[in-house]
């Protein structure tokens, strides 16, 4: 019997034996799928968290959040400046800096009024302007009603160049009124206490300087309020 006949007879016998052995051997247990389901459960929980609406903060939580970092809460800074001196730009710059440096602080801008005599004279100047211009325009009817039959010499000199006189009086009156209302003030108050005065220092405050002065004042006010 050659090798080919042995191969043809032995191969079927070997396959038959392996089939018989496979019939009597127990089947192995099925692998558990818990390891595969765990990520599935985790993904479902994550989807559930994503689908649930986020809770809105309550009023207490809002207050606690607003108090965090609210260094300037409950404090007021007043900046009284001279409006006729064109200091509004400086005041707005300082206001923005303080609101950014001390969150929650209340910065109030206002005009620093002049002294009472200067304020009173500044109110009289426009009345004098209108009166002199009215005399130049209709002096012939005004002076006789006042009992003055012959107008004064200055009336004729002003009436000789009517439009030039009116323009000069209007410009001079506006300049005088502006100088009377000008104070050159840039006063900074924190909770009613003077922090910086341009009238005393004769200069504008620096941003770093004013930040440190207000920081010290706010620290003092917070210490007193805590006690």
C-alpha positions in Angstrom: 0.0 0.0 0.0 1.6 3.2 -1.1 1.5 6.6 0.6 -1.4 7.9 -1.5 -3.7 5.0 -0.4 -2.7 5.5 3.2 -3.6 9.2 3.0 -6.9 8.5 1.4 -7.8 6.0 4.0 -6.4 7.7 7.1 -7.9 11.2 6.4 -11.5 10.0 6.6 -10.7 7.9 9.7 -9.1 11.0 11.4 -12.1 13.2 10.6 -14.5 10.5 11.9 -12.6 10.3 15.2 -12.6 14.1 15.7 -16.3 14.2 15.2 -16.9 11.5 17.8 -14.6 13.3 20.3 -16.6 16.5 19.6 -19.9 14.8 20.4 -18.8 13.7 23.9 -16.9 16.9 25.0 -19.0 19.5 26.9 -19.7 22.8 25.3 -17.7 25.7 26.8 -19.8 28.3 28.7 -20.8 31.4 26.8 -18.7 34.5 27.6 -20.5 37.0 29.8 -21.3 40.3 28.1 -21.2 42.5 31.2 -18.0 44.1 30.1 -19.6 45.1 26.9 -22.7 46.4 28.4 -21.0 48.7 31.0 -19.9 51.3 28.4 -23.4 51.1 27.0 -24.9 52.0 30.4 -22.4 54.7 30.9 -23.3 56.3 27.6 -27.0 56.1 28.5 -26.3 57.9 31.8 -24.3 60.5 30.0 -27.1 61.0 27.5 -29.6 61.4 30.4 -27.4 64.0 32.0 -27.1 65.9 28.7 -30.8 65.8 28.1 -31.8 67.0 31.6 -32.1 70.8 31.8 -29.6 72.7 33.8 -30.9 74.1 37.0 -31.1 77.9 37.2 -29.4 79.5 40.2 -31.7 80.6 43.0 -31.8 84.0 44.5 -29.4 83.1 47.3 -27.0 81.6 44.8 -27.2 84.7 42.7 -26.4 86.8 45.8 -23.5 84.6 46.7 -22.2 84.7 43.1 -22.6 88.5 43.0 -20.8 88.9 46.3 -17.8 87.0 45.0 -15.3 89.5 43.7 -17.7 92.4 44.3 -15.1 94.6 46.0 -17.0 97.8 45.5 -20.5 96.6 46.4 -22.3 99.1 48.6 -19.7 101.9 48.0 -20.2 105.1 46.1 -17.5 107.3 44.5 -18.4 110.8 43.5 -16.3 112.7 40.9 -17.1 116.4 40.9 -15.3 118.0 38.0 -15.4 121.3 36.1 -17.6 120.8 33.0 -16.6 124.2 31.5 -12.9 123.1 31.7 -13.6 120.1 29.4 -12.7 117.6 32.1 -15.5 115.2 31.2 -13.2 112.9 29.2 -10.9 112.5 32.2 -13.8 111.8 34.4 -15.2 109.1 32.1 -11.8 107.5 31.9 -11.5 107.4 35.7 -15.0 106.1 36.0 -14.4 103.2 33.6 -11.1 102.3 35.4 -12.8 102.3 38.8 -15.7 100.1 37.7 -13.3 97.6 36.2 -11.0 97.6 39.2 -13.7 97.5 41.9 -16.6 95.5 40.5 -20.0 96.6 41.9 -18.9 100.2 42.8 -21.2 103.1 42.0 -19.4 106.0 40.3 -21.3 109.2 40.0 -20.2 112.1 37.8 -21.3 115.7 38.5 -20.4 119.3 37.9 -18.4 121.0 40.6 -20.3 124.3 41.1 -18.4 127.6 41.5 -18.6 129.8 44.6 -21.9 131.5 45.2 -20.8 135.0 44.2 -19.3 133.8 40.9 -22.3 131.6 40.3 -24.6 134.6 40.8 -22.7 136.9 38.5 -22.6 134.1 35.8 -26.4 134.1 35.9 -26.5 137.9 35.4 -24.1 138.0 32.4 -26.7 136.6 29.9 -29.3 139.1 31.0 -26.8 142.0 30.5 -25.9 140.6 27.1 -29.5 140.5 25.9 -30.2 143.9 27.4 -27.3 145.6 25.6 -28.1 144.0 22.3 -31.7 145.1 22.6 -30.6 148.7 23.3 -28.3 148.6 20.2 -31.2 147.4 18.1 -34.0 149.6 19.4 -32.4 152.3 21.4 -34.5 155.1 19.8 -37.7 153.6 21.3 -36.1 152.5 24.6 -34.4 155.6 25.9 -37.4 158.0 25.5 -39.6 155.5 27.5 -37.0 155.6 30.2 -37.1 159.4 30.3 -33.8 159.9 28.5 -34.4 162.1 25.5 -30.8 162.2 24.5 -29.1 158.8 24.3 -25.6 158.6 25.8 -22.5 158.8 23.5 -21.6 155.1 23.9 -24.9 154.2 22.3 -24.0 156.1 19.1 -20.5 154.5 19.0 -22.0 151.0 19.4 -24.7 151.7 16.8 -22.2 153.0 14.3 -21.0 149.4 13.9 -24.1 147.5 14.9 -23.3 144.0 13.8 -19.7 144.2 15.0 -20.8 145.5 18.4 -23.4 142.7 18.8 -20.9 140.0 17.9 -18.3 141.4 20.3 -20.7 141.7 23.2 -22.0 138.1 22.6 -18.4 136.6 22.5 -17.2 138.6 25.4 -20.2 137.7 27.5 -19.8 134.0 26.7 -16.1 134.2 27.7 -16.9 136.0 30.9 -19.7 133.5 31.8 -17.4 130.5 31.1 -14.6 132.0 33.2 -17.0 132.6 36.1 -18.3 129.0 36.0 -14.8 127.5 35.6 -13.5 126.1 38.9 -10.6 123.8 37.7 -11.9 121.2 40.1 -11.5 117.5 39.9 -12.6 116.2 43.3 -12.9 112.5 44.2 -15.0 111.4 47.1 -15.5 107.9 48.5 -18.7 107.5 50.6 -18.7 111.2 51.3 -15.0 111.4 52.3 -12.5 113.4 50.2 -9.9 111.1 48.6 -8.3 113.4 46.1 -8.6 117.1 45.4 -7.2 118.8 42.3 -7.8 122.2 43.9 -5.4 121.3 46.7 -2.9 119.2 44.7 -3.0 121.4 41.6 -2.8 118.3 39.4 -4.9 115.4 38.1 -4.7 112.1 40.0 -2.8 109.2 38.5 -4.8 106.0 37.8 -2.5 103.9 40.0 -2.5 106.6 42.7 -6.3 106.8 42.8 -6.6 103.1 42.7 -4.4 102.7 45.8 -6.2 105.6 47.6 -9.6 104.1 47.0 -8.4 100.6 47.8 -7.2 101.8 51.2 -10.5 103.7 51.8 -12.6 100.7 50.8 -10.5 98.4 53.1 -11.2 100.8 56.0 -14.9 101.0 55.2 -15.2 97.2 55.0 -13.4 96.8 58.3 -15.7 99.3 60.1 -18.8 97.7 58.6 -17.6 94.2 59.7 -17.2 95.5 63.3 
